[in-house]
């Protein structure tokens, strides 16, 4: 009986070691991890700071500065006319901040967004819109 118990416990430990935890798809990491940090900085500008972590560097980058004007919103009026103003026009200041960790060979290991705002068209992330090139439309 104890042999079966040990065998079952051993099998459970073996199977637990094979389990992977699925991670949410991060478009920024999916695009940049494994690429040269030089390519990133050439496209988006130099880092603000850098620090040696022993096996590579940690860079703090900030950019993507953009100001957009969000138009006023109005209620629907009678006969298709514009109704009462719901919200005033306003300016929104867009920017992105990220921490980039590289190997000693300057290859990006991780890229973590540390400052973000909603996207231009109400999307969840301006950084994702700015740092990941748009995919061509499928035909």
C-alpha positions, -999 to 999 in steps of 0.1 A, spaced: 0 0 0 28 25 8 44 18 -26 13 29 -43 11 61 -22 47 70 -29 42 63 -66 11 85 -67 29 113 -48 58 110 -72 36 112 -102 17 142 -88 51 160 -82 62 151 -117 30 164 -133 30 196 -112 65 205 -125 51 204 -161 23 229 -154 26 263 -170 7 294 -160 -7 312 -190 1 349 -191 -20 377 -207 -8 387 -241 13 419 -238 17 434 -273 47 455 -262 67 426 -247 56 403 -276 71 428 -301 102 440 -283 116 411 -261 145 395 -279 153 425 -301 182 449 -297 178 478 -273 196 499 -299 168 494 -323 143 505 -297 163 536 -287 170 545 -323 132 544 -330 120 562 -299 148 582 -284 175 576 -257 168 564 -222 165 589 -193 186 567 -169 205 535 -169 218 512 -142 240 481 -142 223 450 -127 253 427 -130 241 407 -160 230 436 -181 214 470 -177 180 485 -166 170 515 -186 142 540 -178 127 554 -210 101 581 -214 86 595 -246 57 595 -270 47 630 -260 16 641 -278 -13 666 -271 -47 659 -285 -79 679 -283 -110 659 -274 -141 677 -288 -171 687 -267 -200 662 -264 -236 673 -269 -269 656 -263 -292 648 -292 -316 677 -297 -350 679 -313 -352 677 -351 -316 664 -354 -302 696 -339 -275 697 -314 -288 696 -278 -273 707 -245 -235 704 -240 -227 673 -219 -189 678 -216 -166 706 -227 -138 703 -252 -105 695 -235 -68 687 -241 -53 653 -232 -15 650 -228 -3 616 -239 30 600 -228 46 567 -221 72 555 -196 89 521 -195 116 502 -178 137 481 -202 160 453 -189 187 441 -213 213 412 -213 250 420 -214 247 417 -252 221 446 -253 192 423 -261 159 433 -245 149 407 -218 119 425 -203 100 457 -210 76 469 -184 53 499 -188 55 521 -156 35 551 -168 6 550 -193 -26 567 -202 -56 555 -222 -51 553 -259 -60 580 -285 -93 564 -296 -103 553 -261 -81 522 -263 -66 507 -231 -30 518 -236 -13 547 -254 21 529 -248 9 499 -268 -4 522 -296 29 541 -297 55 514 -292 40 486 -313 38 493 -351 3 488 -366 -2 456 -384 -11 458 -421 -47 451 -429 -54 415 -440 -67 412 -476 
